[in-house]
Amino acid sequence: MTSSVLPQNPPLNPDLIQSLEAVLDAERVITGEKTEKFSKDFYWYSPVLKPMLEDKRAEVALRVNTLDELKQVISLLFADGVPVVVRGGGSGNYGQAVPLYGGAVIDVSGMKEIFSVDGIVRAQPGATIREIETKARAAGWEMRCMPSTWAISSIGGFLCGGSGGIGSILHGGIAYGDNVKSVTLLSMEAQPKLLRFEERDALTALHTYGTTGILVEVEMRLGKAYDWEELIFTHDDWDKLLDWTYDIALDDSIPKRLVTQFETPIPEYFKPLKKYISPGLHSTFLMVDKSKVETVLSAARAAGIEHVYSASFGTPPKPPFITDYTWNHTTLWAIKADPKMTYLQCGFGEPFRENLKKLKARFGDEILFHLEIVLGNAKFKVDSPGLAVGGIPLVRFTTTERLNEMIDYCAEIGVFVANPHTYKLEEGGVHDDIVAKRALKARVDPKALLNPGKMKSYPVNPFE
Ligand SMILES: Cc1cc2nc3c(=O)[nH]c(=O)nc-3n(C[C@H](O)[C@H](O)[C@H](O)COP(=O)(O)OP(=O)(O)OC[C@H]3O[C@@H](n4cnc5c(N)ncnc54)[C@H](O)[C@@H]3O)c2cc1C
């Protein structure tokens, strides 16, 4: 599909802009070229999405600060049948926050109150994860899982567009166990209504790219705060390093927040770490509780694995952070070094070592392994005991056909792929509850105005 087949909505009614300015002050109603920066996310990570989405832009961006403003704005946009994309930090990777049909982007980063952090964070959607993590740690708690973009991303955007990350080795992803306590949505109607969903019922509203209501409050359970030490190790033998890394991951007596392994030359893309990691070496990045650092270091010495870097995460957290090189930050460093690089999101299945070998044998240096070991299965969807070896392998992009060949081969050998080269929800992952998601959308979005075009199987799209 090319961008030219996506039609644009008719231009907004000038009276609507005036009405919006009566609700928000004029500088929070943004029109013209300045809407560009509110209309983009990190879709350009994908050479497939880049040409599809680069000319997409909202006609108006609205910066709301309160629930009351949001309700009034929604009423006005609903009356005019304007498509609406909600936006937090704008750090999504699949064009989730890119408006396909013009219309309005509502930036909720001003709705950022954190009400409490006592074992459960209760916050408005625009609160940044950094702010929550900092407040929580001061009170003896921490985020159970957070994206590597935790410094800029919002809690609402994480729940609506993300899946897991730092901490998922200990607590799984967003959808794992009881990580989410509740979400409160605002419907897209003439008289917007609040709907609260608790525990597993809340999951239906998550990871739907803002198509199933506007998240206005979230409650997420926190974990007990650990005193994390960030450690980097290197070795020239991939399999030997993997055996050691996996043993550390499996050792329940060592609390961990991050277990990441990179194939060479990936660590060479991390310019600020050049002095620590010699060229040609594979590398493991860990966050482990300080009380267990000596255990890990002596295991490394015994296995002949070299320890090259240590730093404290800190309370409050103090940069530099090794998290800045992990999860989908790895891809960013790679693209900076070589614009031909792109990525996949994989669960390597079992036996994962065999599957990695098969991929290497078939694609050689076209695929470079970046592993993230997590609790639960790599889809972050289904609870399952034990660890899964997943990751975000880098791919040297040549053509879309070759990329699809790699994705097809993964399916053939039992490697799960959450395809990051599509903005359509159902094509990007497994949605066992898509029927419930569609039903929720029908209930909260009667005119199908919320992020149209993103939920592919929804039968109504007034802008097609
Ligand atoms: C370098 C890099 C690293 C990343 N690492 C990770 C990672 O480790 N784990 C991970 O899961 N993701 C990761 N991501 C993706 C992304 O950063 C996270 O998912 C992040 O939490 C998204 O938050 P945001 O506030 O930026 O969301 P946005 O990009 O603003 O929004 C994401 C989606 O949610 C919708 N949305 C936002 N707010 C609301 C709301 N209040 N109500 C309804 N819908 C809403 C948007 O419309 C959009 O569809 C990474 C991205 C980059 C660029």
The ligand as an ORCA input file, in Angstrom:
! r2SCAN-3c Opt
* xyz 0 1
  C      13.958      3.936     21.077
  C      12.657      3.238     21.390
  C      12.623      2.226     22.357
  C      11.404      1.604     22.691
  N      11.405      0.596     23.630
  C      10.216      0.019     23.981
  C      10.178     -0.993     24.997
  O      11.174     -1.337     25.628
  N       8.975     -1.544     25.288
  C       7.818     -1.136     24.686
  O       6.755     -1.667     25.009
  N       7.831     -0.162     23.756
  C       8.990      0.434     23.395
  N       9.005      1.431     22.464
  C       7.745      1.938     21.950
  C       7.220      3.140     22.816
  O       8.277      3.979     23.184
  C       6.547      2.702     24.093
  O       5.554      1.756     23.855
  C       5.996      3.890     24.873
  O       5.581      3.443     26.135
  C       4.863      4.602     24.197
  O       4.475      5.686     25.024
  P       4.167      7.119     24.394
  O       3.654      7.976     25.501
  O       5.312      7.636     23.642
  O       2.973      6.697     23.444
  P       2.477      7.337     22.064
  O       3.463      7.042     20.985
  O       2.106      8.745     22.291
  O       1.155      6.484     21.838
  C       1.200      5.105     21.600
  C      -0.208      4.650     21.157
  O      -1.106      4.807     22.235
  C      -2.162      5.715     21.902
  N      -2.397      6.546     23.094
  C      -1.501      7.332     23.757
  N      -2.081      7.866     24.842
  C      -3.372      7.424     24.861
  C      -4.479      7.632     25.739
  N      -4.390      8.391     26.843
  N      -5.668      7.035     25.436
  C      -5.795      6.261     24.336
  N      -4.775      6.025     23.476
  C      -3.578      6.596     23.741
  C      -1.664      6.505     20.715
  O      -2.729      6.912     19.884
  C      -0.787      5.487     20.014
  O      -1.591      4.667     19.215
  C      10.212      2.016     22.067
  C      10.249      3.018     21.110
  C      11.448      3.628     20.766
  C      11.442      4.729     19.751
*
